Amino acid sequence: MRRIVVVSNRVMDLKKAAQAGGVAVAIADLFRVRPGLWFGWNGKLVDTHDDPKAPDVRIGKAVGASTLATLPLTPDEHRDYYLGYSNSVLWPVFHNRLDLARFEAGFYARYMEVNERFARGLAALVQPDDIIWIHDYHLIPLGGMLRRAGITNPIGFFLHIPVPPSQAFLAVPEHRELAQALTAYDLVGLQTQADVANLIQFLEDSVSGRILQDGRIAAFDHRLAIESFPVGIDADAFVCGAKAIPPLAQSTDGVQRIIGVDRLDYSKGLPEKFRAFGHFLEKYPAYRRKIVLSQIAPPTRESVEAYHDIRQTLEALSGKINGMFGELDWVPIHYIYRSAPRDRLRDIYRASRIGFFTPLRDGMNLVAKEYVASQNPADPGVPILSRFAGAAEQLVDALIVNPYNLEETADAIKTALDMEKSERIERYSRLMSVIRGYDSAAWSASFLVTLEAAAKERSRAVAPLTPSMRASMAKLARTPHAPIALKLGGQVFKRASNGK
Ligand code: ADQ
């Protein structure tokens, strides 16, 4: 079996990754079934790189059959590449929050510099038979840079976050460069069909990409496959492990729990969630003292400006709702700013009658899948899920809500609480067949099979140059009045304006 080389912004010990959440969990799940090399930032900052041109890569000890290769960043790189371009430009724009984007001079140049450093470091480690899989928005240009370094291996890219509508993407000053970078891949994988449609539209608008008969997209003389591969979870780990937890510390009999688990991010719609819960308590007073909302929300990216106010907003909102509706022996919202161990989370999911997942925009939302998989099949809880989470495309048997619509979201809480056990069981079994049918192993296997097939197509379309083709190309470059383009072996070679 060919070795997989996975590249992501952040690399960590595989055991820690399984606990970390998000992209890291998906990658840790992949390495359990398919060992390989994991390449990326080790989370450390160093004052300077000894040699500014050298990649500064450290090869870690193999963990089982997998190896980690990591590099540190300087504080400037961390500020401009990670906090800057990645998380103050691409993250807000891709989550359709142009109002929060900070298009600052210098961010993009450093983003490219760090990607160049990754490319130099990785190119030296790639073996001829490797399959390269690059993850997420931090590393969009990396595939093209590897190609320019002479790497001909299959290279795929997976975007974990949503693709915005074309008009929002076009607002990024470097949208043409990003479009060109995306077209360097053999395969671009996205979370949903809606993302695929958005990306195709963007490539048409930005760089006149064309859809070919075989479904691929042609732009810049490249043919690119774009498909959706909704990230899955390791369902068995949740199904088998979950056990009932002791009753709520403050509970009296009959108090049910609504659980929310999200990073403290503006894309997760936490203020809207708290307001909808407050509205529910106001509209349906009979449920007061019978329900609590537990929200686990560890802070992230605290040095990015757009994240500064979220915590205060939530503290104020939960204080207001608790003050308005709470009693001496009943606090409606439990708000916890810490991360919880994953096995503990699993037990809390199982003990919660409602899973409340209402992001304003989310690539997938794995927590919703984890919640469902942790339920007791004989008495399952009900997920309430935002229509703007990628997971809503698959989990159609959740109660799907528009998180901007307070009324609808508050009513969904009532519907979930009143739902008959038979309906809960039916919905749960349909949801579980989707979650099990496309779990994390199926996700990575289907991406990798499609990537290999797409790369084969490329090598068929682009036959290696024969010596006589090379001679013709050299002649083209030397002849002042030669045609500006020449088609050789299915490839078009354009003469640059300087004659090269
Ligand atoms: P995230 O935005 O991090 O991931 P999500 O998909 O919900 O969002 O993944 C979160 C993961 O972290 C889950 O596995 C969850 O169990 C864990 N987690 C969340 N909060 C936690 C807490 N308080 N304590 C412990 N663990 C916690 C990004 C994209 C998503 C996409 C994933 C995977 O933003 O849209 O679904 O990548 O592709």
Residues whose N, C-alpha, C, O or C-beta is under 5 A from the ligand:
A	BS01	ADQ	Q19 A20 G21 G22 V23 V25 H160 V231 V261 D262 R263 I296 A297 P298 R338 S339 A340 D362 G363 M364 N365 L366 V367
